[in-house]
Amino acid sequence: MLGSAISLFETSLGSWAWGEKQRVSYFNPEGGHVKTVEFAGRGPGEIVRGVDYYYNSANNKISILDASLLRIKLFDEHFSFVKEFSLDKNRNTKHTSNSWGHYFTLNEMMFFYDAPAVSEYDTSGVKVKEWGDIPGVAKVQRPNENGGGITSDHAGNVYYSYQGDYRIWKINFKKDSIVIFNDEPSYFREVDSQKLGKTRKAMELFYLGYEGTRVTNLFFLEPNIIIQQMETGNPFAKPPQELSYYLEIWKTNGEKLASGVEIPFPIAWTMGGRLAIPTQYPSKMIQKNGKIKAFNIFRFIKN
């Protein structure tokens, strides 16, 4: 029995995984269940609250961010435990790993001290650098584990966005600098700045975030594409507004290729030049019996 999915991803073996808070289910390329691995606990290779999975195709390692223990846990493609390391005491729910095996956490805004936007850790788990400043609108991302996104390309560069901000920040390691992709989509709606300045309670920030357009993830697609996923609509409004999903498509050099590409459901994963979109919400999939068509796979074709 599958539970609520935190992350879905594919490995180089062609298999794919359904990652939950304290366990992962592993499926073969045809969708047959292979095994389920339980992680519950506080010891080595165990997890209290997994909030993000990341598969690094450069080294075939799977990393899981445990937001309660403030640790990143590393596994091989078969989910055998490899190692783990501790993170700074910043609030974070998303991370990535680049082509040379460094790890990067997307940090949340802290009310009582300034946190960097991104913390970088080397292959042994030692923090080596901090990058960027967190935009003020990121307050609305604090209570929403689905907000914002961070990813990396094959050159080792890292890209990140925050929930209420349409910009993409690129950490360019060759130039040791940050470049901003700055092109506001026509449908983008900002959060009310006056409300934002007055709001501090977690649930109030959560609901306020839904009054604006949300960045919900970033993806890298070979050979040189960055996809920024947006969500609009407010299910908590009266009457409720339907959720819609759009893609902003960029080249890694900052050239905008397309804006407002609508998709029916949030992207499940990208792998190589392929992109997987579910046929329904994952929360609905687990209510089905028997074999179902779960994902449509699309391939990026270079013109």
Backbone as CSV, one residue per row, in Angstrom:
resi,resn,N_x,N_y,N_z,CA_x,CA_y,CA_z,C_x,C_y,C_z
1,MET,0.842,-1.197,0.000,0.000,0.000,0.000,0.875,1.243,0.000
2,LEU,0.688,2.105,-0.991,1.448,3.339,-1.075,0.828,4.411,-0.189
3,GLY,1.699,5.279,0.344,1.239,6.412,1.123,1.474,7.707,0.365
4,SER,1.356,8.826,1.052,1.511,10.135,0.433,2.932,10.319,-0.093
5,ALA,3.067,10.695,-1.361,4.388,10.816,-1.988,5.018,12.161,-1.681
6,ILE,6.302,12.122,-1.293,7.105,13.329,-1.129,7.835,13.632,-2.438
7,SER,8.438,12.600,-3.028,9.188,12.751,-4.275,9.004,11.507,-5.134
8,LEU,8.960,11.710,-6.448,8.968,10.620,-7.410,10.189,10.824,-8.299
9,PHE,10.917,9.756,-8.592,12.098,9.923,-9.430,12.463,8.613,-10.108
10,GLU,13.248,8.744,-11.181,13.718,7.609,-11.960,15.221,7.476,-11.772
11,THR,15.738,6.246,-11.884,17.177,6.028,-11.790,17.733,5.603,-13.144
12,SER,19.058,5.505,-13.241,19.688,5.107,-14.503,19.386,3.661,-14.861
13,LEU,18.886,2.885,-13.909,18.517,1.503,-14.166,17.178,1.398,-14.903
14,GLY,16.508,2.547,-15.059,15.201,2.552,-15.701,14.073,2.330,-14.714
15,SER,14.417,2.042,-13.472,13.410,1.863,-12.437,13.014,3.226,-11.878
16,TRP,11.914,3.260,-11.158,11.506,4.515,-10.550,11.045,4.273,-9.113
17,ALA,11.028,5.354,-8.352,10.770,5.242,-6.913,9.681,6.205,-6.475
18,TRP,8.933,5.746,-5.486,7.865,6.530,-4.858,8.337,6.809,-3.428
19,GLY,8.878,8.017,-3.197,9.455,8.345,-1.904,8.449,8.960,-0.955
20,GLU,8.374,8.408,0.252,7.492,8.927,1.292,8.315,9.464,2.459
21,LYS,7.647,9.904,3.500,8.317,10.534,4.639,9.301,9.598,5.325
22,GLN,8.942,8.304,5.452,9.813,7.365,6.167,10.012,6.042,5.424
23,ARG,9.687,6.020,4.141,9.915,4.795,3.376,9.882,5.109,1.886
24,VAL,10.405,4.181,1.097,10.380,4.351,-0.350,9.974,3.021,-0.987
25,SER,9.155,3.097,-2.027,8.763,1.919,-2.789,9.422,1.992,-4.152
26,TYR,9.959,0.852,-4.587,10.819,0.773,-5.762,10.109,-0.064,-6.819
27,PHE,10.014,0.456,-8.076,9.279,-0.206,-9.153,10.186,-0.422,-10.358
28,ASN,9.946,-1.511,-11.094,10.720,-1.762,-12.306,10.173,-0.893,-13.450
29,PRO,10.847,-0.867,-14.609,10.398,0.008,-15.704,8.980,-0.247,-16.189
30,GLU,8.480,-1.464,-15.973,7.105,-1.788,-16.398,6.081,-1.425,-15.336
31,GLY,6.527,-0.934,-14.188,5.611,-0.541,-13.128,5.377,-1.604,-12.072
32,GLY,6.060,-2.744,-12.185,5.906,-3.792,-11.182,6.657,-3.470,-9.907
33,HIS,6.026,-3.736,-8.770,6.648,-3.439,-7.486,7.819,-4.385,-7.229
34,VAL,8.985,-3.815,-6.889,10.179,-4.607,-6.603,10.349,-4.790,-5.107
35,LYS,10.354,-3.685,-4.361,10.504,-3.767,-2.913,10.146,-2.439,-2.278
36,THR,9.910,-2.478,-0.977,9.690,-1.276,-0.178,10.710,-1.267,0.947
37,VAL,11.373,-0.121,1.124,12.392,0.023,2.159,11.877,0.976,3.226
38,GLU,11.892,0.519,4.474,11.444,1.341,5.603,12.633,2.076,6.213
39,PHE,12.427,3.361,6.533,13.503,4.173,7.086,13.237,4.668,8.507
40,ALA,12.070,4.408,9.071,11.663,5.037,10.322,12.685,4.821,11.435
41,GLY,13.089,5.907,12.093,14.034,5.822,13.200,14.996,6.994,13.195
42,ARG,15.905,7.004,14.177,16.863,8.097,14.310,18.309,7.656,14.110
43,GLY,18.538,6.410,13.794,19.895,5.904,13.638,20.444,6.107,12.238
44,PRO,21.643,5.601,11.969,22.245,5.705,10.639,21.347,5.095,9.558
45,GLY,21.081,5.838,8.521,20.225,5.356,7.440,18.750,5.385,7.761
46,GLU,18.384,5.915,8.934,16.971,6.017,9.318,16.523,7.478,9.242
47,ILE,15.218,7.659,9.114,14.674,8.992,8.841,13.465,9.264,9.729
48,VAL,13.406,10.483,10.240,12.257,10.922,11.031,11.243,11.630,10.138
49,ARG,11.719,12.611,9.337,10.793,13.351,8.461,11.500,13.681,7.150
50,GLY,11.430,12.750,6.229,11.983,12.993,4.905,11.102,13.968,4.147
51,VAL,11.695,15.046,3.630,10.905,16.062,2.925,11.317,16.212,1.465
52,ASP,12.458,15.612,1.066,12.912,15.786,-0.305,13.898,14.679,-0.667
53,TYR,13.698,14.067,-1.841,14.610,13.067,-2.396,15.277,13.675,-3.631
54,TYR,16.533,13.323,-3.875,17.189,13.775,-5.098,18.063,12.654,-5.636
55,TYR,17.903,12.353,-6.926,18.736,11.341,-7.572,19.779,12.028,-8.436
56,ASN,21.056,11.759,-8.174,22.157,12.345,-8.923,22.638,11.325,-9.956
57,SER,22.358,11.580,-11.228,22.719,10.628,-12.274,24.228,10.597,-12.539
58,ALA,24.968,11.590,-12.020,26.421,11.614,-12.222,27.126,10.564,-11.376
59,ASN,26.594,10.313,-10.164,27.229,9.311,-9.284,26.266,8.215,-8.847
60,ASN,25.016,8.266,-9.365,23.999,7.250,-9.057,23.710,7.143,-7.563
61,LYS,23.767,8.268,-6.875,23.440,8.314,-5.445,22.079,8.981,-5.244
62,ILE,21.348,8.465,-4.269,20.065,9.045,-3.878,20.257,9.721,-2.529
63,SER,19.916,10.999,-2.446,20.024,11.722,-1.179,18.630,12.074,-0.676
64,ILE,18.445,11.951,0.631,17.168,12.268,1.258,17.422,13.307,2.343
65,LEU,16.675,14.391,2.289,16.793,15.454,3.283,15.828,15.178,4.428
66,ASP,16.364,15.002,5.635,15.556,14.805,6.837,15.464,16.146,7.557
67,ALA,14.295,16.789,7.489,14.125,18.126,8.046,14.062,18.127,9.571
68,SER,13.734,17.014,10.179,13.688,16.939,11.641,15.079,16.735,12.222
69,LEU,15.870,15.836,11.636,17.217,15.567,12.136,18.260,16.528,11.567
70,LEU,17.855,17.353,10.573,18.779,18.257,9.876,19.989,17.476,9.361
71,ARG,19.693,16.446,8.589,20.739,15.606,8.020,20.377,15.232,6.589
72,ILE,21.402,14.997,5.776,21.211,14.410,4.457,21.703,12.977,4.522
73,LYS,20.851,12.036,4.108,21.154,10.611,4.113,21.379,10.146,2.676
74,LEU,22.475,9.437,2.432,22.827,9.003,1.090,22.650,7.501,0.929
75,PHE,22.097,7.095,-0.226,21.840,5.699,-0.545,22.292,5.432,-1.980
76,ASP,22.557,4.159,-2.299,22.837,3.807,-3.690,21.513,3.568,-4.418
77,GLU,21.578,3.161,-5.681,20.371,3.000,-6.493,19.436,1.905,-5.979
78,HIS,19.958,1.004,-5.156,19.136,-0.068,-4.598,18.685,0.256,-3.175
79,PHE,18.920,1.513,-2.759,18.537,2.020,-1.445,19.288,1.347,-0.299
80,SER,20.515,0.924,-0.571,21.407,0.496,0.501,22.079,1.753,1.057
81,PHE,22.125,1.870,2.373,22.658,3.069,3.015,24.146,3.220,2.744
82,VAL,24.586,4.460,2.412,25.991,4.751,2.135,26.608,5.574,3.258
83,LYS,26.044,6.751,3.542,26.548,7.613,4.605,25.550,8.727,4.862
84,GLU,25.838,9.576,5.827,24.994,10.724,6.118,25.855,11.836,6.690
85,PHE,25.319,13.063,6.668,26.033,14.175,7.296,25.030,15.217,7.788
86,SER,25.474,16.031,8.736,24.631,17.033,9.369,24.625,18.333,8.580
87,LEU,23.520,19.075,8.709,23.357,20.364,8.057,23.388,21.488,9.082
88,ASP,23.638,22.703,8.616,23.523,23.877,9.471,22.098,23.978,10.007
89,LYS,21.940,24.710,11.088,20.617,24.850,11.694,19.800,25.917,10.984
90,ASN,19.646,25.733,9.685,18.738,26.547,8.882,17.515,25.707,8.554
91,ARG,16.412,26.374,8.338,15.198,25.661,7.948,15.273,25.407,6.436
92,ASN,15.176,24.143,6.027,15.215,23.842,4.602,14.426,22.572,4.305
93,THR,13.781,22.569,3.145,12.975,21.405,2.744,13.303,20.940,1.332
94,LYS,14.277,21.583,0.663,14.653,21.163,-0.687,16.169,21.218,-0.828
95,HIS,16.687,20.305,-1.666,18.132,20.260,-1.870,18.439,19.683,-3.242
96,THR,19.691,19.775,-3.639,20.154,19.160,-4.878,21.611,18.753,-4.708
97,SER,22.128,18.035,-5.691,23.538,17.642,-5.724,24.032,17.868,-7.137
98,ASN,25.267,18.374,-7.281,25.739,18.657,-8.634,26.654,17.563,-9.162
99,SER,27.232,17.803,-10.344,27.952,16.748,-11.056,29.240,16.321,-10.376
100,TRP,29.792,17.139,-9.488,30.984,16.685,-8.766,30.677,16.280,-7.330
101,GLY,29.385,16.090,-7.032,28.998,15.485,-5.770,28.871,16.416,-4.586
102,HIS,28.837,17.744,-4.817,28.549,18.680,-3.729,27.033,18.754,-3.523
103,TYR,26.638,19.093,-2.311,25.217,19.152,-1.956,24.845,20.582,-1.609
104,PHE,23.605,20.951,-1.965,23.146,22.324,-1.792,21.740,22.314,-1.201
105,THR,21.540,23.055,-0.120,20.213,23.173,0.473,19.630,24.542,0.155
106,LEU,18.338,24.568,-0.184,17.612,25.822,-0.366,17.057,26.209,0.991
107,ASN,17.563,27.287,1.556,17.218,27.660,2.926,16.000,28.581,2.978
108,GLU,15.263,28.472,4.075,14.079,29.307,4.289,14.447,30.550,5.084
109,MET,13.586,31.559,4.992,13.802,32.791,5.750,13.635,32.524,7.243
110,MET,14.583,33.027,8.042,14.515,32.933,9.493,14.152,34.309,10.049
111,PHE,13.305,34.352,11.079,12.832,35.630,11.605,13.848,36.312,12.522
112,PHE,14.747,35.546,13.122,15.620,36.120,14.140,17.079,36.219,13.726
113,TYR,17.443,35.730,12.553,18.789,35.928,12.033,18.770,35.750,10.518
114,ASP,19.773,36.289,9.867,19.852,36.208,8.409,20.471,34.882,7.989
115,ALA,19.764,34.140,7.162,20.274,32.877,6.627,20.621,33.079,5.158
116,PRO,21.617,32.370,4.648,21.921,32.454,3.213,20.838,31.738,2.414
117,ALA,20.697,32.102,1.144,19.722,31.416,0.294,20.100,29.954,0.106
118,VAL,21.387,29.692,-0.128,21.861,28.331,-0.415,23.112,28.046,0.405
119,SER,23.158,26.864,1.019,24.362,26.381,1.696,24.960,25.247,0.876
120,GLU,26.275,25.272,0.686,26.981,24.275,-0.112,27.836,23.384,0.781
121,TYR,27.740,22.062,0.576,28.500,21.077,1.334,29.315,20.232,0.357
122,ASP,30.549,19.881,0.740,31.374,19.077,-0.154,31.009,17.595,-0.063
123,THR,31.758,16.747,-0.743,31.424,15.326,-0.823,31.474,14.619,0.525
124,SER,32.200,15.175,1.483,32.269,14.573,2.820,31.265,15.186,3.785
125,GLY,30.477,16.173,3.312,29.451,16.777,4.151,29.901,18.003,4.906
126,VAL,31.072,18.548,4.584,31.575,19.756,5.236,31.055,20.981,4.489
127,LYS,30.489,21.940,5.222,30.000,23.150,4.566,31.187,23.959,4.051
128,VAL,31.139,24.326,2.774,32.267,25.030,2.168,31.931,26.454,1.744
129,LYS,30.630,26.763,1.567,30.295,28.112,1.115,28.800,28.384,1.298
130,GLU,28.480,29.684,1.386,27.091,30.126,1.399,26.880,31.050,0.211
131,TRP,25.671,30.983,-0.356,25.384,31.724,-1.583,24.084,32.519,-1.454
132,GLY,24.102,33.789,-1.848,22.896,34.573,-2.071,22.135,35.004,-0.847
133,ASP,21.170,35.889,-1.089,20.266,36.391,-0.055,18.853,35.905,-0.334
134,ILE,18.093,35.700,0.711,16.711,35.226,0.573,15.789,36.421,0.323
135,PRO,14.976,36.398,-0.732,14.052,37.517,-0.983,12.971,37.589,0.090
136,GLY,12.477,38.793,0.351,11.492,38.990,1.419,10.228,38.182,1.261
137,VAL,9.779,37.980,0.014,8.543,37.252,-0.232,8.665,35.777,0.146
138,ALA,9.900,35.305,0.369,10.103,33.904,0.755,9.496,33.577,2.116
139,LYS,9.026,34.593,2.841,8.309,34.325,4.099,7.162,33.342,3.875
140,VAL,6.483,33.435,2.724,5.316,32.584,2.486,5.728,31.141,2.215
141,GLN,7.018,30.898,1.983,7.474,29.531,1.718,7.770,28.773,3.003
142,ARG,7.963,29.478,4.101,8.312,28.821,5.365,7.348,27.701,5.752
143,PRO,6.038,27.930,5.696,5.112,26.868,6.124,4.695,25.916,5.009
144,ASN,5.259,26.069,3.809,4.804,25.277,2.662,5.967,24.449,2.132
145,GLU,5.980,23.148,2.415,7.078,22.292,1.982,7.110,22.091,0.469
146,ASN,6.044,22.474,-0.227,6.009,22.321,-1.680,6.503,23.562,-2.410
147,GLY,6.898,24.606,-1.683,7.278,25.853,-2.316,8.734,25.906,-2.728
148,GLY,9.009,26.663,-3.813,10.372,26.873,-4.271,10.951,25.665,-4.974
149,GLY,12.203,25.788,-5.418,12.858,24.681,-6.102,14.336,24.935,-6.261
150,ILE,15.100,23.857,-6.419,16.538,23.942,-6.633,16.967,22.735,-7.469
151,THR,17.851,22.970,-8.436,18.328,21.887,-9.290,19.724,22.230,-9.785
152,SER,20.346,21.320,-10.533,21.698,21.555,-11.055,21.804,21.007,-12.471
153,ASP,22.787,21.530,-13.236,23.000,21.049,-14.598,24.265,20.186,-14.659
154,HIS,24.595,19.697,-15.848,25.743,18.796,-15.997,27.082,19.510,-15.845
155,ALA,27.074,20.847,-15.916,28.309,21.606,-15.715,28.564,21.884,-14.239
156,GLY,27.639,21.455,-13.382,27.798,21.664,-11.942,27.150,22.927,-11.418
157,ASN,26.578,23.763,-12.306,25.913,24.984,-11.867,24.593,24.663,-11.173
158,VAL,24.199,25.530,-10.256,22.995,25.311,-9.452,22.007,26.446,-9.703
159,TYR,20.717,26.100,-9.765,19.651,27.057,-10.031,18.621,26.954,-8.902
160,TYR,18.093,28.110,-8.462,17.087,28.044,-7.395,16.068,29.165,-7.536
161,SER,14.866,28.922,-7.013,13.766,29.886,-6.992,13.026,29.763,-5.676
162,TYR,12.346,30.854,-5.307,11.499,30.847,-4.114,10.039,30.967,-4.506
163,GLN,9.170,30.527,-3.611,7.753,30.345,-3.920,7.079,31.581,-4.514
164,GLY,7.201,32.717,-3.918,6.447,33.893,-4.353,7.211,34.804,-5.293
165,ASP,8.319,34.322,-5.855,9.187,35.147,-6.694,9.420,34.438,-8.026
166,TYR,9.197,35.128,-9.132,9.315,34.488,-10.446,10.760,34.351,-10.929
167,ARG,11.709,34.953,-10.242,13.096,34.926,-10.706,13.766,33.568,-10.454
168,ILE,14.783,33.280,-11.273,15.663,32.130,-11.075,17.068,32.663,-10.838
169,TRP,17.702,32.172,-9.781,19.090,32.531,-9.503,19.979,31.369,-9.953
170,LYS,20.995,31.689,-10.728,21.937,30.674,-11.193,23.287,30.889,-10.517
171,ILE,23.765,29.863,-9.802,25.108,29.903,-9.237,26.059,29.391,-10.310
172,ASN,26.833,30.307,-10.871,27.762,29.981,-11.955,29.142,29.730,-11.340
173,PHE,29.544,28.473,-11.264,30.790,28.144,-10.576,32.021,28.541,-11.382
174,LYS,31.914,28.549,-12.705,33.050,28.944,-13.533,33.426,30.392,-13.267
175,LYS,32.414,31.244,-13.033,32.651,32.665,-12.782,32.555,33.016,-11.300
176,ASP,32.249,32.009,-10.461,32.111,32.231,-9.012,31.160,33.397,-8.729
177,SER,29.986,33.341,-9.357,29.030,34.441,-9.239,27.606,33.927,-9.360
178,ILE,26.650,34.811,-9.094,25.234,34.494,-9.243,24.643,35.358,-10.350
179,VAL,23.943,34.712,-11.273,23.254,35.387,-12.366,21.754,35.214,-12.152
180,ILE,20.972,36.263,-12.424,19.522,36.195,-12.214,18.795,36.144,-13.549
181,PHE,17.925,35.127,-13.717,17.019,35.066,-14.854,15.770,35.852,-14.443
182,ASN,15.513,36.959,-15.122,14.499,37.902,-14.644,13.530,38.238,-15.766
183,ASP,12.437,37.487,-15.845,11.422,37.727,-16.865,10.073,37.324,-16.282
184,GLU,9.249,38.297,-15.928,7.988,38.022,-15.233,6.934,37.473,-16.197
185,PRO,6.374,36.301,-15.899,5.288,35.761,-16.729,4.059,36.662,-16.671
186,SER,3.309,36.711,-17.755,2.139,37.590,-17.830,1.061,37.218,-16.811
187,TYR,1.004,35.950,-16.425,-0.030,35.479,-15.502,0.407,35.569,-14.036
188,PHE,1.650,35.978,-13.784,2.184,35.945,-12.423,1.496,36.993,-11.545
189,ARG,1.071,36.555,-10.363,0.409,37.450,-9.411,1.226,37.486,-8.122
190,GLU,1.646,38.686,-7.734,2.453,38.832,-6.533,1.583,38.799,-5.274
191,VAL,2.206,38.407,-4.178,1.548,38.451,-2.874,1.451,39.903,-2.422
192,ASP,0.354,40.279,-1.786,0.159,41.640,-1.286,1.275,42.008,-0.311
193,SER,2.052,43.031,-0.638,3.220,43.387,0.166,2.841,43.896,1.557
194,GLN,1.711,44.592,1.687,1.292,45.088,3.003,0.907,43.930,3.919
195,LYS,0.160,42.973,3.378,-0.182,41.791,4.173,1.071,41.014,4.550
196,LEU,2.009,40.929,3.593,3.236,40.184,3.840,4.026,40.791,4.988
197,GLY,4.086,42.109,5.037,4.836,42.787,6.087,4.247,42.610,7.468
198,LYS,2.936,42.401,7.541,2.254,42.302,8.838,2.093,40.864,9.329
199,THR,2.318,39.891,8.467,2.001,38.496,8.785,3.240,37.742,9.245
200,ARG,3.106,37.005,10.363,4.213,36.196,10.868,3.774,34.775,11.235
201,LYS,2.494,34.595,11.575,2.041,33.272,11.993,2.079,32.307,10.814
202,ALA,2.486,31.065,11.103,2.738,30.085,10.049,1.516,29.843,9.170
203,MET,0.365,29.581,9.767,-0.805,29.272,8.951,-1.290,30.475,8.167
204,GLU,-1.145,31.677,8.747,-1.529,32.876,8.011,-0.619,33.081,6.801
205,LEU,0.672,32.795,6.968,1.609,32.877,5.849,1.293,31.824,4.794
206,PHE,0.918,30.642,5.249,0.553,29.563,4.330,-0.599,30.000,3.428
207,TYR,-1.673,30.519,4.028,-2.832,30.946,3.243,-2.515,32.165,2.381
208,LEU,-1.685,33.071,2.910,-1.300,34.248,2.134,-0.541,33.835,0.876
209,GLY,0.298,32.825,0.994,1.051,32.351,-0.158,0.153,31.916,-1.301
210,TYR,-1.019,31.383,-0.979,-1.948,30.919,-2.004,-2.703,32.064,-2.675
211,GLU,-2.549,33.275,-2.178,-3.159,34.423,-2.850,-2.318,34.897,-4.032
212,GLY,-1.097,34.388,-4.130,-0.225,34.736,-5.241,0.143,33.508,-6.053
213,THR,0.885,33.715,-7.123,1.398,32.615,-7.936,2.570,31.970,-7.212
214,ARG,2.652,30.626,-7.267,3.697,29.908,-6.527,4.659,29.197,-7.468
215,VAL,5.962,29.356,-7.215,6.951,28.467,-7.821,6.951,27.193,-6.987
216,THR,6.741,26.039,-7.637,6.665,24.782,-6.883,7.812,23.823,-7.170
217,ASN,8.641,24.116,-8.192,9.809,23.268,-8.404,10.636,23.788,-9.577
218,LEU,11.880,23.322,-9.634,12.771,23.552,-10.759,13.307,22.205,-11.221
219,PHE,13.512,22.048,-12.536,14.019,20.804,-13.095,15.066,21.104,-14.155
220,PHE,16.058,20.232,-14.256,17.024,20.285,-15.355,16.664,19.198,-16.350
221,LEU,16.680,19.562,-17.632,16.370,18.629,-18.707,17.506,18.697,-19.720
222,GLU,18.107,17.550,-20.017,19.207,17.546,-20.980,18.719,18.001,-22.362
223,PRO,19.553,18.708,-23.139,20.960,18.960,-22.817,21.223,20.226,-22.021
224,ASN,20.317,21.228,-22.115,20.621,22.529,-21.506,19.373,23.320,-21.153
225,ILE,18.368,22.645,-20.586,17.074,23.267,-20.325,16.798,23.313,-18.817
226,ILE,16.318,24.460,-18.347,15.825,24.605,-16.981,14.325,24.858,-17.055
227,ILE,13.564,24.060,-16.327,12.110,24.205,-16.302,11.692,24.692,-14.916
228,GLN,11.000,25.813,-14.908,10.462,26.378,-13.660,8.959,26.112,-13.639
229,GLN,8.501,25.425,-12.605,7.082,25.042,-12.523,6.328,26.026,-11.640
230,MET,5.222,26.542,-12.165,4.383,27.511,-11.460,3.004,26.916,-11.173
231,GLU,2.383,27.409,-10.113,1.026,26.998,-9.739,0.189,28.239,-9.485
232,THR,-1.017,28.254,-10.028,-1.951,29.358,-9.778,-3.260,28.791,-9.230
233,GLY,-4.111,29.678,-8.730,-5.384,29.260,-8.158,-5.285,29.134,-6.652
234,ASN,-6.408,29.322,-5.983,-6.435,29.294,-4.518,-7.565,28.385,-4.036
235,PRO,-7.236,27.161,-3.606,-8.281,26.241,-3.146,-8.896,26.655,-1.813
236,PHE,-8.306,27.641,-1.146,-8.813,28.088,0.152,-9.659,29.348,0.044
237,ALA,-9.804,29.882,-1.181,-10.646,31.059,-1.403,-12.116,30.660,-1.340
238,LYS,-12.973,31.645,-1.229,-14.422,31.399,-1.220,-15.025,32.187,-2.366
239,PRO,-15.521,31.513,-3.414,-15.468,30.057,-3.643,-14.049,29.613,-4.005
240,PRO,-13.758,28.317,-3.842,-12.414,27.817,-4.144,-12.056,28.012,-5.622
241,GLN,-10.782,28.296,-5.880,-10.284,28.451,-7.241,-9.525,27.193,-7.650
242,GLU,-9.724,26.751,-8.858,-9.070,25.544,-9.350,-7.569,25.788,-9.534
243,LEU,-6.777,24.784,-9.195,-5.336,24.874,-9.381,-4.977,24.663,-10.849
244,SER,-4.042,25.462,-11.334,-3.506,25.298,-12.689,-1.988,25.315,-12.608
245,TYR,-1.340,24.654,-13.582,0.112,24.498,-13.558,0.701,24.954,-14.890
246,TYR,1.764,25.748,-14.794,2.406,26.313,-15.974,3.915,26.125,-15.878
247,LEU,4.546,26.071,-17.039,5.991,25.925,-17.106,6.618,27.154,-17.765
248,GLU,7.696,27.633,-17.139,8.573,28.625,-17.745,9.831,27.874,-18.175
249,ILE,10.168,27.957,-19.450,11.237,27.126,-20.013,12.395,28.012,-20.458
250,TRP,13.571,27.708,-19.902,14.768,28.506,-20.137,15.900,27.626,-20.646
251,LYS,16.843,28.246,-21.371,18.140,27.631,-21.580,19.014,27.939,-20.365
252,THR,20.018,27.121,-20.147,20.894,27.327,-18.997,21.691,28.629,-19.105
253,ASN,21.766,29.223,-20.301,22.474,30.494,-20.459,21.588,31.700,-20.168
254,GLY,20.331,31.457,-19.773,19.419,32.539,-19.421,18.486,32.970,-20.526
255,GLU,18.507,32.293,-21.656,17.596,32.623,-22.752,16.230,31.991,-22.494
256,LYS,15.175,32.794,-22.544,13.819,32.308,-22.328,13.301,31.669,-23.611
257,LEU,12.847,30.411,-23.521,12.347,29.690,-24.685,10.831,29.727,-24.786
258,ALA,10.146,29.641,-23.643,8.676,29.610,-23.660,8.153,30.012,-22.295
259,SER,6.932,30.549,-22.289,6.296,30.977,-21.042,4.844,30.530,-21.036
260,GLY,4.358,30.162,-19.858,2.947,29.828,-19.705,2.533,28.549,-20.391
261,VAL,3.438,27.562,-20.470,3.085,26.264,-21.059,2.272,25.482,-20.030
262,GLU,1.000,25.282,-20.297,0.118,24.657,-19.305,0.251,23.135,-19.338
263,ILE,0.266,22.534,-18.154,0.296,21.080,-18.002,-0.839,20.671,-17.067
264,PRO,-1.334,19.432,-17.178,-2.504,19.044,-16.378,-2.191,18.782,-14.909
265,PHE,-0.993,18.285,-14.621,-0.595,17.967,-13.254,0.879,18.307,-13.078
266,PRO,1.337,18.513,-11.850,2.750,18.843,-11.629,3.683,17.750,-12.157
267,ILE,4.848,18.146,-12.650,5.852,17.211,-13.146,6.231,16.226,-12.042
268,ALA,6.345,14.955,-12.415,6.763,13.940,-11.451,8.284,13.894,-11.348
269,TRP,8.959,13.839,-12.500,10.421,13.841,-12.496,10.922,14.139,-13.902
270,THR,12.209,14.478,-13.999,12.911,14.531,-15.273,14.114,13.604,-15.177
271,MET,14.486,13.007,-16.299,15.645,12.113,-16.347,16.223,12.195,-17.741
272,GLY,17.465,12.667,-17.847,18.056,12.863,-19.159,17.261,13.903,-19.926
273,GLY,16.826,13.531,-21.117,16.011,14.442,-21.914,14.535,14.146,-21.837
274,ARG,14.127,13.346,-20.835,12.722,12.942,-20.719,12.069,13.581,-19.497
275,LEU,10.772,13.798,-19.632,9.987,14.446,-18.584,8.740,13.609,-18.330
276,ALA,8.442,13.318,-17.063,7.281,12.488,-16.708,6.205,13.348,-16.039
277,ILE,4.989,13.249,-16.574,3.845,13.958,-15.999,2.791,12.916,-15.626
278,PRO,2.314,12.929,-14.390,1.316,11.932,-13.982,-0.013,12.126,-14.702
279,THR,-0.770,11.065,-14.795,-2.088,11.127,-15.428,-3.159,11.615,-14.454
280,GLN,-2.788,11.688,-13.195,-3.670,12.195,-12.145,-2.790,12.541,-10.952
281,TYR,-3.377,13.179,-9.954,-2.594,13.505,-8.764,-2.123,12.206,-8.097
282,PRO,-0.856,12.143,-7.652,-0.390,10.944,-6.945,-1.275,10.549,-5.770
283,SER,-1.890,11.530,-5.098,-2.786,11.217,-3.983,-4.014,10.437,-4.447
284,LYS,-4.386,10.609,-5.725,-5.508,9.858,-6.287,-5.074,8.460,-6.735
285,MET,-3.815,8.351,-7.177,-3.312,7.050,-7.639,-3.403,5.995,-6.547
286,ILE,-3.075,6.387,-5.321,-3.019,5.404,-4.239,-4.406,4.916,-3.827
287,GLN,-5.444,5.568,-4.363,-6.807,5.123,-4.061,-7.321,4.125,-5.096
288,LYS,-6.520,3.883,-6.153,-6.947,2.985,-7.220,-6.550,1.544,-6.910
289,ASN,-7.286,0.630,-7.479,-6.958,-0.793,-7.382,-6.529,-1.316,-8.751
290,GLY,-5.612,-2.278,-8.736,-5.177,-2.879,-9.988,-4.173,-2.015,-10.733
291,LYS,-3.913,-2.392,-11.979,-2.914,-1.721,-12.791,-3.527,-0.502,-13.468
292,ILE,-2.833,0.649,-13.392,-3.328,1.868,-14.010,-2.207,2.505,-14.841
293,LYS,-2.594,3.338,-15.793,-1.613,4.153,-16.501,-1.302,5.340,-15.613
294,ALA,-0.081,5.398,-15.109,0.245,6.387,-14.086,0.929,7.632,-14.631
295,PHE,1.796,7.473,-15.669,2.582,8.605,-16.143,2.626,8.644,-17.670
296,ASN,2.681,9.853,-18.197,2.991,10.073,-19.595,4.423,10.593,-19.669
297,ILE,5.233,10.018,-20.557,6.630,10.396,-20.684,6.813,11.206,-21.969
298,PHE,7.441,12.373,-21.847,7.705,13.244,-22.982,9.217,13.389,-23.156
299,ARG,9.647,13.511,-24.379,11.072,13.672,-24.662,11.319,15.036,-25.292
300,PHE,12.332,15.726,-24.782,12.701,17.022,-25.355,13.421,16.796,-26.683
301,ILE,12.945,17.457,-27.719,13.559,17.358,-29.046,14.133,18.705,-29.423
302,LYS,15.431,18.727,-29.692,16.105,19.968,-30.061,15.831,20.289,-31.510
303,ASN,15.358,21.527,-31.774,15.078,21.942,-33.144,16.388,22.263,-33.882
